[in-house]
């Protein structure tokens, strides 16, 4: 894999024991870029990477999702990508399409740190 994500090593945490943090073959088949960002914790060479976080909520009759890429090159920023749709499937499709095309409009936000009040 490693087609859609960058390779930023994950330092200072326990070593990953398996290639993917979770498995879901249907999700992987339908939304390969989303799956890679969220689940791939080891690349083809066994190098550990920082996984992304996917938030899902419903608001004003629509599904909204936010992918938080914590593997940004800068140590002080996370990058967030928001998408929405009338169904969760539509929102995930829009997110995956942007990730695969490589033209997503990422929003920069200060990196969250434990015990750090913003």
Secondary structure, DSSP 4 states (H G I P E B T S, - for coil): --SSS---B--SSPPPSSSBSS--HHHHHH-HHHHHHHHB-B-TT--BBPPPEEEEEEETTEEEEEEEETT-SSTTEEEEEEEEESSHHHHHHHHHHHHHHT----EEEEPP-TT---
